[in-house]
Amino acid sequence: MNEAPIFTFSYLGATGIGLVWGWWCFMRFSASKGKLLNRLIILVYTMGVIGMTYWQVGGLASLILLLAACGAAFFHYMWRQYLQKKYL
């Protein structure tokens, strides 16, 4: 396994962008409260970010970004559930 450092940095960058993007997407999804157009726009932007990552770096970075975004959205969901149980 002899990867160039630039690819390792790209994978770390994709992870960071995915974590922030997933957190933001869940925040916007929960705030939209059933507005279909808002949710579709978020999905289109998400596919654009993943597509741009695929075009710039490759498939593995896109997969890493998608997994990080899903993980961050899940943790955001769990955090909100915890806050609702504790304070409401």
Phi and psi in radians as a Rosetta constraint file:
Dihedral C 1 N 2 CA 2 C 2 CIRCULARHARMONIC -2.102 0.35
Dihedral N 2 CA 2 C 2 N 3 CIRCULARHARMONIC 1.375 0.35
Dihedral C 2 N 3 CA 3 C 3 CIRCULARHARMONIC -1.605 0.35
Dihedral N 3 CA 3 C 3 N 4 CIRCULARHARMONIC 2.608 0.35
Dihedral C 3 N 4 CA 4 C 4 CIRCULARHARMONIC -1.284 0.35
Dihedral N 4 CA 4 C 4 N 5 CIRCULARHARMONIC 2.556 0.35
Dihedral C 4 N 5 CA 5 C 5 CIRCULARHARMONIC -1.044 0.35
Dihedral N 5 CA 5 C 5 N 6 CIRCULARHARMONIC -0.487 0.35
Dihedral C 5 N 6 CA 6 C 6 CIRCULARHARMONIC -1.107 0.35
Dihedral N 6 CA 6 C 6 N 7 CIRCULARHARMONIC -0.610 0.35
Dihedral C 6 N 7 CA 7 C 7 CIRCULARHARMONIC -1.244 0.35
Dihedral N 7 CA 7 C 7 N 8 CIRCULARHARMONIC -0.639 0.35
Dihedral C 7 N 8 CA 8 C 8 CIRCULARHARMONIC -1.104 0.35
Dihedral N 8 CA 8 C 8 N 9 CIRCULARHARMONIC -0.743 0.35
Dihedral C 8 N 9 CA 9 C 9 CIRCULARHARMONIC -1.141 0.35
Dihedral N 9 CA 9 C 9 N 10 CIRCULARHARMONIC -0.624 0.35
Dihedral C 9 N 10 CA 10 C 10 CIRCULARHARMONIC -1.132 0.35
Dihedral N 10 CA 10 C 10 N 11 CIRCULARHARMONIC -0.687 0.35
Dihedral C 10 N 11 CA 11 C 11 CIRCULARHARMONIC -1.183 0.35
Dihedral N 11 CA 11 C 11 N 12 CIRCULARHARMONIC -0.694 0.35
Dihedral C 11 N 12 CA 12 C 12 CIRCULARHARMONIC -1.133 0.35
Dihedral N 12 CA 12 C 12 N 13 CIRCULARHARMONIC -0.685 0.35
Dihedral C 12 N 13 CA 13 C 13 CIRCULARHARMONIC -1.139 0.35
Dihedral N 13 CA 13 C 13 N 14 CIRCULARHARMONIC -0.709 0.35
Dihedral C 13 N 14 CA 14 C 14 CIRCULARHARMONIC -1.109 0.35
Dihedral N 14 CA 14 C 14 N 15 CIRCULARHARMONIC -0.639 0.35
Dihedral C 14 N 15 CA 15 C 15 CIRCULARHARMONIC -1.118 0.35
Dihedral N 15 CA 15 C 15 N 16 CIRCULARHARMONIC -0.809 0.35
Dihedral C 15 N 16 CA 16 C 16 CIRCULARHARMONIC -1.105 0.35
Dihedral N 16 CA 16 C 16 N 17 CIRCULARHARMONIC -0.774 0.35
Dihedral C 16 N 17 CA 17 C 17 CIRCULARHARMONIC -1.122 0.35
Dihedral N 17 CA 17 C 17 N 18 CIRCULARHARMONIC -0.698 0.35
Dihedral C 17 N 18 CA 18 C 18 CIRCULARHARMONIC -1.105 0.35
Dihedral N 18 CA 18 C 18 N 19 CIRCULARHARMONIC -0.704 0.35
Dihedral C 18 N 19 CA 19 C 19 CIRCULARHARMONIC -1.121 0.35
Dihedral N 19 CA 19 C 19 N 20 CIRCULARHARMONIC -0.793 0.35
Dihedral C 19 N 20 CA 20 C 20 CIRCULARHARMONIC -1.186 0.35
Dihedral N 20 CA 20 C 20 N 21 CIRCULARHARMONIC -0.734 0.35
Dihedral C 20 N 21 CA 21 C 21 CIRCULARHARMONIC -1.143 0.35
Dihedral N 21 CA 21 C 21 N 22 CIRCULARHARMONIC -0.744 0.35
Dihedral C 21 N 22 CA 22 C 22 CIRCULARHARMONIC -1.119 0.35
Dihedral N 22 CA 22 C 22 N 23 CIRCULARHARMONIC -0.721 0.35
Dihedral C 22 N 23 CA 23 C 23 CIRCULARHARMONIC -1.092 0.35
Dihedral N 23 CA 23 C 23 N 24 CIRCULARHARMONIC -0.791 0.35
Dihedral C 23 N 24 CA 24 C 24 CIRCULARHARMONIC -1.147 0.35
Dihedral N 24 CA 24 C 24 N 25 CIRCULARHARMONIC -0.757 0.35
Dihedral C 24 N 25 CA 25 C 25 CIRCULARHARMONIC -1.078 0.35
Dihedral N 25 CA 25 C 25 N 26 CIRCULARHARMONIC -0.760 0.35
Dihedral C 25 N 26 CA 26 C 26 CIRCULARHARMONIC -1.140 0.35
Dihedral N 26 CA 26 C 26 N 27 CIRCULARHARMONIC -0.670 0.35
Dihedral C 26 N 27 CA 27 C 27 CIRCULARHARMONIC -1.067 0.35
Dihedral N 27 CA 27 C 27 N 28 CIRCULARHARMONIC -0.754 0.35
Dihedral C 27 N 28 CA 28 C 28 CIRCULARHARMONIC -1.248 0.35
Dihedral N 28 CA 28 C 28 N 29 CIRCULARHARMONIC -0.670 0.35
Dihedral C 28 N 29 CA 29 C 29 CIRCULARHARMONIC -1.075 0.35
Dihedral N 29 CA 29 C 29 N 30 CIRCULARHARMONIC -0.764 0.35
Dihedral C 29 N 30 CA 30 C 30 CIRCULARHARMONIC -1.238 0.35
Dihedral N 30 CA 30 C 30 N 31 CIRCULARHARMONIC -0.490 0.35
Dihedral C 30 N 31 CA 31 C 31 CIRCULARHARMONIC -1.406 0.35
Dihedral N 31 CA 31 C 31 N 32 CIRCULARHARMONIC -0.385 0.35
Dihedral C 31 N 32 CA 32 C 32 CIRCULARHARMONIC -1.282 0.35
Dihedral N 32 CA 32 C 32 N 33 CIRCULARHARMONIC -0.438 0.35
Dihedral C 32 N 33 CA 33 C 33 CIRCULARHARMONIC 0.843 0.35
Dihedral N 33 CA 33 C 33 N 34 CIRCULARHARMONIC 0.966 0.35
Dihedral C 33 N 34 CA 34 C 34 CIRCULARHARMONIC 1.554 0.35
Dihedral N 34 CA 34 C 34 N 35 CIRCULARHARMONIC 0.057 0.35
Dihedral C 34 N 35 CA 35 C 35 CIRCULARHARMONIC -1.368 0.35
Dihedral N 35 CA 35 C 35 N 36 CIRCULARHARMONIC 1.893 0.35
Dihedral C 35 N 36 CA 36 C 36 CIRCULARHARMONIC -1.119 0.35
Dihedral N 36 CA 36 C 36 N 37 CIRCULARHARMONIC -0.684 0.35
Dihedral C 36 N 37 CA 37 C 37 CIRCULARHARMONIC -1.093 0.35
Dihedral N 37 CA 37 C 37 N 38 CIRCULARHARMONIC -0.739 0.35
Dihedral C 37 N 38 CA 38 C 38 CIRCULARHARMONIC -1.076 0.35
Dihedral N 38 CA 38 C 38 N 39 CIRCULARHARMONIC -0.746 0.35
Dihedral C 38 N 39 CA 39 C 39 CIRCULARHARMONIC -1.168 0.35
Dihedral N 39 CA 39 C 39 N 40 CIRCULARHARMONIC -0.675 0.35
Dihedral C 39 N 40 CA 40 C 40 CIRCULARHARMONIC -1.147 0.35
Dihedral N 40 CA 40 C 40 N 41 CIRCULARHARMONIC -0.682 0.35
Dihedral C 40 N 41 CA 41 C 41 CIRCULARHARMONIC -1.110 0.35
Dihedral N 41 CA 41 C 41 N 42 CIRCULARHARMONIC -0.733 0.35
Dihedral C 41 N 42 CA 42 C 42 CIRCULARHARMONIC -1.089 0.35
Dihedral N 42 CA 42 C 42 N 43 CIRCULARHARMONIC -0.738 0.35
Dihedral C 42 N 43 CA 43 C 43 CIRCULARHARMONIC -1.128 0.35
Dihedral N 43 CA 43 C 43 N 44 CIRCULARHARMONIC -0.698 0.35
Dihedral C 43 N 44 CA 44 C 44 CIRCULARHARMONIC -1.126 0.35
Dihedral N 44 CA 44 C 44 N 45 CIRCULARHARMONIC -0.768 0.35
Dihedral C 44 N 45 CA 45 C 45 CIRCULARHARMONIC -1.107 0.35
Dihedral N 45 CA 45 C 45 N 46 CIRCULARHARMONIC -0.678 0.35
Dihedral C 45 N 46 CA 46 C 46 CIRCULARHARMONIC -1.102 0.35
Dihedral N 46 CA 46 C 46 N 47 CIRCULARHARMONIC -0.773 0.35
Dihedral C 46 N 47 CA 47 C 47 CIRCULARHARMONIC -1.125 0.35
Dihedral N 47 CA 47 C 47 N 48 CIRCULARHARMONIC -0.592 0.35
Dihedral C 47 N 48 CA 48 C 48 CIRCULARHARMONIC -1.142 0.35
Dihedral N 48 CA 48 C 48 N 49 CIRCULARHARMONIC -0.738 0.35
Dihedral C 48 N 49 CA 49 C 49 CIRCULARHARMONIC -1.133 0.35
Dihedral N 49 CA 49 C 49 N 50 CIRCULARHARMONIC -0.742 0.35
Dihedral C 49 N 50 CA 50 C 50 CIRCULARHARMONIC -1.161 0.35
Dihedral N 50 CA 50 C 50 N 51 CIRCULARHARMONIC -0.712 0.35
Dihedral C 50 N 51 CA 51 C 51 CIRCULARHARMONIC -1.123 0.35
Dihedral N 51 CA 51 C 51 N 52 CIRCULARHARMONIC -0.710 0.35
Dihedral C 51 N 52 CA 52 C 52 CIRCULARHARMONIC -1.145 0.35
Dihedral N 52 CA 52 C 52 N 53 CIRCULARHARMONIC -0.682 0.35
Dihedral C 52 N 53 CA 53 C 53 CIRCULARHARMONIC -1.121 0.35
Dihedral N 53 CA 53 C 53 N 54 CIRCULARHARMONIC -0.717 0.35
Dihedral C 53 N 54 CA 54 C 54 CIRCULARHARMONIC -1.092 0.35
Dihedral N 54 CA 54 C 54 N 55 CIRCULARHARMONIC -0.733 0.35
Dihedral C 54 N 55 CA 55 C 55 CIRCULARHARMONIC -1.200 0.35
Dihedral N 55 CA 55 C 55 N 56 CIRCULARHARMONIC -0.686 0.35
Dihedral C 55 N 56 CA 56 C 56 CIRCULARHARMONIC -1.395 0.35
Dihedral N 56 CA 56 C 56 N 57 CIRCULARHARMONIC -0.741 0.35
Dihedral C 56 N 57 CA 57 C 57 CIRCULARHARMONIC -2.025 0.35
Dihedral N 57 CA 57 C 57 N 58 CIRCULARHARMONIC -0.796 0.35
Dihedral C 57 N 58 CA 58 C 58 CIRCULARHARMONIC 2.418 0.35
Dihedral N 58 CA 58 C 58 N 59 CIRCULARHARMONIC -3.114 0.35
Dihedral C 58 N 59 CA 59 C 59 CIRCULARHARMONIC -1.191 0.35
Dihedral N 59 CA 59 C 59 N 60 CIRCULARHARMONIC -0.668 0.35
Dihedral C 59 N 60 CA 60 C 60 CIRCULARHARMONIC -1.131 0.35
Dihedral N 60 CA 60 C 60 N 61 CIRCULARHARMONIC -0.704 0.35
Dihedral C 60 N 61 CA 61 C 61 CIRCULARHARMONIC -1.146 0.35
Dihedral N 61 CA 61 C 61 N 62 CIRCULARHARMONIC -0.641 0.35
Dihedral C 61 N 62 CA 62 C 62 CIRCULARHARMONIC -1.134 0.35
Dihedral N 62 CA 62 C 62 N 63 CIRCULARHARMONIC -0.719 0.35
Dihedral C 62 N 63 CA 63 C 63 CIRCULARHARMONIC -1.141 0.35
Dihedral N 63 CA 63 C 63 N 64 CIRCULARHARMONIC -0.724 0.35
Dihedral C 63 N 64 CA 64 C 64 CIRCULARHARMONIC -1.087 0.35
Dihedral N 64 CA 64 C 64 N 65 CIRCULARHARMONIC -0.761 0.35
Dihedral C 64 N 65 CA 65 C 65 CIRCULARHARMONIC -1.071 0.35
Dihedral N 65 CA 65 C 65 N 66 CIRCULARHARMONIC -0.777 0.35
Dihedral C 65 N 66 CA 66 C 66 CIRCULARHARMONIC -1.127 0.35
Dihedral N 66 CA 66 C 66 N 67 CIRCULARHARMONIC -0.759 0.35
Dihedral C 66 N 67 CA 67 C 67 CIRCULARHARMONIC -1.147 0.35
Dihedral N 67 CA 67 C 67 N 68 CIRCULARHARMONIC -0.696 0.35
Dihedral C 67 N 68 CA 68 C 68 CIRCULARHARMONIC -1.151 0.35
Dihedral N 68 CA 68 C 68 N 69 CIRCULARHARMONIC -0.700 0.35
Dihedral C 68 N 69 CA 69 C 69 CIRCULARHARMONIC -1.144 0.35
Dihedral N 69 CA 69 C 69 N 70 CIRCULARHARMONIC -0.733 0.35
Dihedral C 69 N 70 CA 70 C 70 CIRCULARHARMONIC -1.141 0.35
Dihedral N 70 CA 70 C 70 N 71 CIRCULARHARMONIC -0.702 0.35
Dihedral C 70 N 71 CA 71 C 71 CIRCULARHARMONIC -1.114 0.35
Dihedral N 71 CA 71 C 71 N 72 CIRCULARHARMONIC -0.760 0.35
Dihedral C 71 N 72 CA 72 C 72 CIRCULARHARMONIC -1.152 0.35
Dihedral N 72 CA 72 C 72 N 73 CIRCULARHARMONIC -0.684 0.35
Dihedral C 72 N 73 CA 73 C 73 CIRCULARHARMONIC -1.121 0.35
Dihedral N 73 CA 73 C 73 N 74 CIRCULARHARMONIC -0.694 0.35
Dihedral C 73 N 74 CA 74 C 74 CIRCULARHARMONIC -1.117 0.35
Dihedral N 74 CA 74 C 74 N 75 CIRCULARHARMONIC -0.792 0.35
Dihedral C 74 N 75 CA 75 C 75 CIRCULARHARMONIC -1.163 0.35
Dihedral N 75 CA 75 C 75 N 76 CIRCULARHARMONIC -0.583 0.35
Dihedral C 75 N 76 CA 76 C 76 CIRCULARHARMONIC -1.135 0.35
Dihedral N 76 CA 76 C 76 N 77 CIRCULARHARMONIC -0.749 0.35
Dihedral C 76 N 77 CA 77 C 77 CIRCULARHARMONIC -1.057 0.35
Dihedral N 77 CA 77 C 77 N 78 CIRCULARHARMONIC -0.817 0.35
Dihedral C 77 N 78 CA 78 C 78 CIRCULARHARMONIC -1.117 0.35
Dihedral N 78 CA 78 C 78 N 79 CIRCULARHARMONIC -0.666 0.35
Dihedral C 78 N 79 CA 79 C 79 CIRCULARHARMONIC -1.122 0.35
Dihedral N 79 CA 79 C 79 N 80 CIRCULARHARMONIC -0.755 0.35
Dihedral C 79 N 80 CA 80 C 80 CIRCULARHARMONIC -1.150 0.35
Dihedral N 80 CA 80 C 80 N 81 CIRCULARHARMONIC -0.659 0.35
Dihedral C 80 N 81 CA 81 C 81 CIRCULARHARMONIC -1.098 0.35
Dihedral N 81 CA 81 C 81 N 82 CIRCULARHARMONIC -0.731 0.35
Dihedral C 81 N 82 CA 82 C 82 CIRCULARHARMONIC -1.086 0.35
Dihedral N 82 CA 82 C 82 N 83 CIRCULARHARMONIC -0.775 0.35
Dihedral C 82 N 83 CA 83 C 83 CIRCULARHARMONIC -1.158 0.35
Dihedral N 83 CA 83 C 83 N 84 CIRCULARHARMONIC -0.655 0.35
Dihedral C 83 N 84 CA 84 C 84 CIRCULARHARMONIC -1.156 0.35
Dihedral N 84 CA 84 C 84 N 85 CIRCULARHARMONIC -0.691 0.35
Dihedral C 84 N 85 CA 85 C 85 CIRCULARHARMONIC -1.188 0.35
Dihedral N 85 CA 85 C 85 N 86 CIRCULARHARMONIC -0.674 0.35
Dihedral C 85 N 86 CA 86 C 86 CIRCULARHARMONIC -1.363 0.35
Dihedral N 86 CA 86 C 86 N 87 CIRCULARHARMONIC -0.669 0.35
Dihedral C 86 N 87 CA 87 C 87 CIRCULARHARMONIC -1.957 0.35
Dihedral N 87 CA 87 C 87 N 88 CIRCULARHARMONIC -0.091 0.35
